[in-house]
Amino acid sequence: MKSRILLTNDDGISSAGLWAAYRALAPLAEVMIVAPAAQQSAVGRSISIFEPIRADEVSMNNIRAISVSGKPTDAVIIGLYALRIDPALVVSGINIGENLSYESIMTSGTVGAALEAANQGAKSIAFSLQVENQADKFEDPRFYQRSFDHAGEIVRDICERLLKHGFPEEADVINVNIPFRITGEYEITRLAPKLFLTGVEKRLDPRGRPYYWINGPLMTDAEEGTDVHAIARGSISITPITLDCTATGATEAMRRLFIK
């Protein structure tokens, strides 16, 4: 029997990236799509607790899928607990736009879905495709023009290896970023501190009242061994992530400070 994969994302159920992942994974496993009904980028691991969640069966590309009214984490929870999918692997993506560094994994809905799945005991992996033009992140993900052929091959290869050989014991989530122009091989990386040089732009509305846009350019490179550096040189970044955010290195200093 084929393994079962729960496939989700944060760009919405009609995203070209989601369906590219489906086409890549369908030969390997029984793929069950449970994804947000609409664009949910940058919602991180937020969860809907103040409103009901609708989960509707839809047919897209002649494939049965479940469209969820909430966020990526909601889609994962519905898939695991309401639909009882019990997957061998949860796959989130392919996201249109890279998700690199501490900064992005804390805000990314793509990685947020994978983190939620891991917290619920499911092995999970997030896939993101770097965009050459940052404006592509803000266009309708249904009509993204770049080919997903190479990204799909990478999704299939990595998931096939994990299904065959098992998930690394010390990793809760695997975060994969694929450069828009691949010139290298797989590289096992750590998270860089930042992806953006954060800025704020102040503007005035027609009545003269101020409002703000959070903006800032991408970091073009980072230290060797980081995910940002790997992508900068055209390699496929594979970063193992743990859910445990405890700063164990600070334990002794905290004891000296607070425990007599």
Secondary structure, DSSP 8 states (H G I E B T S, - for coil): --EEEEEE-SS-TT-HHHHHHHHHHTTTEEEEEEEESS--TT-TT----SS---EEEEEETTEEEEEESS-HHHHHHIIIIIS----SEEEEEEEES---HHHHHHH-HHHHHHHHHHHTT--EEEEEE--SSGGGGGS-GGG--S--HHHHHHHHHHHHHHHHH---TT-SEEEEEE-SS--S-EEE-B--S-SB--EEEEEE-TTS-EEEEEE--B-----TTBHHHHHHTT-EEEEEE-S----GGGHHHHHHHH--
